[in-house]
Amino acid sequence: MNTDPERIVLGRFNLEHRRIEVYQVAGRSTGSVRLRRLDPEPAVELGYINRIGSPFARLHLYRAEWPAALRRAAKEAATGVWIHAAACEGEVDA
């Protein structure tokens, strides 16, 4: 029996040598996203961004020690994926 929460994949982006997936957990806040590194393998949960889309959004990484510029790039790319997914959802529902 699988008790893992359902992941709603919003999109993916490349950051240097990494392929990163942006997703939300079904039934949880739509104001946060989670980041998962797909490549290089093995897949690893990287962290999350809470209050995404607001000036107070913050990237929380679990293990990665990234320089400020790389953190900023990851936050901007993930926010872009989130905005695109929200815009596409709005078009479908309209």
Residue, then its C-alpha position, 0 to 999 in steps of 0.5 A: m500500500n502506497t501512503d506517499p502523498e500525491r506529487i503534482v509536477l508543475g515543470r522542470f528546469n536545468l541548472e548547470h549540470r542538474r535537472i530539477e523538478v518543481y512540484q506541489v503536494a496534493g492537498r497542501s498549500t499552493g503558495s509553496v513548491r518543492l524542488r527535486r533533483l532528477d539528474p544526475e541520479p539518484a533523484v534527491e529532494l533538494g528543498y522547497i520555496n515557501r510564500i512563492g510569488s511574494p517578495f518574501a519568498r525564500l528558498h530552503l535547501y536541505r543539504a545543498e551548499w550553493p553560492a548566492a548566485l546559484r540559489r537566486a537562479a534556482k529560486e527564479a527558475a522555480t518561480g517561473v515554472w510556478i507562474h507558468a503552471a498557474a497561468c496555464e491552469g487559469e486558461v484551462d479553467a476559464 
